[in-house]
Amino acid sequence: MSFSFSDLLKPYRNLVTRLTKMPRIGLYVGHEAVNLVQMEEAGQSLRIRAIAALPFPDAREAVLHDTKGFKALLERARSIQPFSGKHVVSSLSSSEVKTSMVIFKRQKGLSDEQALVAELRERMQGDLGESVVDFMALRHLDPDVEVGEALVAIAPRKNVLAYLDALSAAGLHVDALDVGPNALSRLVRHSGALKWREFPKLPNALLINVGLHSTFLSIIWGRRLILDRPVDFSEKRLLERLVKVLGMSDALALSLLRSMEEPGESAEDARKTVIEVLRPEMSALQQEINRTLVYMASKTRGKSVDIIFLSGCVARYPGLLSGFQQSLQVPVCVLNPLTLFASGPQAATFDTSLGLRPGIVLASGLALHNIEEPDTWT
């Protein structure tokens, strides 16, 4: 028997408090820090009520198992930011959840969801026994095609329960568990609602989400997530090439990569060196992007994306992507919630670089879980 995320959440919900209108907190427990973001509506605008990224004093798993310490970390976030309530929308670490695209055959008399479940049962059979499986059917541009696609998330049941137990023991109420691509695409849609010149029509966007170990290319076609595919690119690969070519330590390679965006002549020299050394890796990424755009053009009668968003590690290094906008001929923007949304009057003034942290970007998408993209945001 398999379980869905929503099934496992039921024992952790309190009906009375769940029905209150407290804004939910987006919570992402990353590898190095706990990230929290809470939105609020103010008239016809949406703004950040509170935001925090607190580094772990120990390894992630040790912090989650230390209820007292984890609770203290959350209380510290409340002491420095006006977080309201204890209801959260969260997501498991990417190392604990395997997400993949599944193609399934549409069947007469069955909904896409029913056909997908039948496909998963046939493919995985006994492997589903101790797994939590959830999925989101991706809306196809052509409803008459014989196959459908879905984003499927699979995690060991014991890991999901342990994570929920850790949050519950810390006094939190988990209203929903989400997966990264869905949360990030939600943030992209809100960006379109706030910034796109043709709103209420939303742009067709490509999201490049670069992680430490993996990268995903997602296509958000208006309001629909229609593609999410992994590519062989990561911050780790960039660092490994710097170490190999320049003969330096891992720590020095990371320092060099992070210093390339600093002002000054020395940083300019570092930037030129890094760009030249990493040119093959960036060319490989661009080839993957081009393949994705060609594939989408084949599915959309020649249409392409209107804008490209950058998220994750690579957003910290815009110098590496300086040639992308010219070659792709569409705007390339960093997905930064601190430049996208205003901050509430009770919140501190933030350094916008906080919004470049992958955990904060994901937590922002989680915080938008119960907030629909509006027709008239101002």
Secondary structure, 3 states (H helix, E strand, C coil): CCECHHHHHHHHCCHHHHCCCCCCEEEEECCCEEEEEEEEEECCEEEEEEEEEEECCCCHHHHHHCHHHHHHHHHHHHHHCCCCCCEEEEECCCCCCEEEEEEEECCCCCCHHHHHHHHHHHHHHHHHCCEEEEEEEECCCCCCCCEEEEEEEEEEHHHHHHHHHHHHHCCCEEEEECCHHHHHHHHHHHHHHHHCCCCCCCCEEEEEEECCCCEEEEEEECCEEEEEEEECCCHHHHHHHHHHHHCCCHHHHHHHHHHCCCCCHHHHHHHHHHHHHCHHHHHHHHHHHHHHHHHHHHHCCCCCCCEEEEEEHHHHCHHHHCCHHHHHCCCEEECCHHHHCEECCCCCCCCHHHHHCHHHHHHHHHHCCCCCCCCCCC
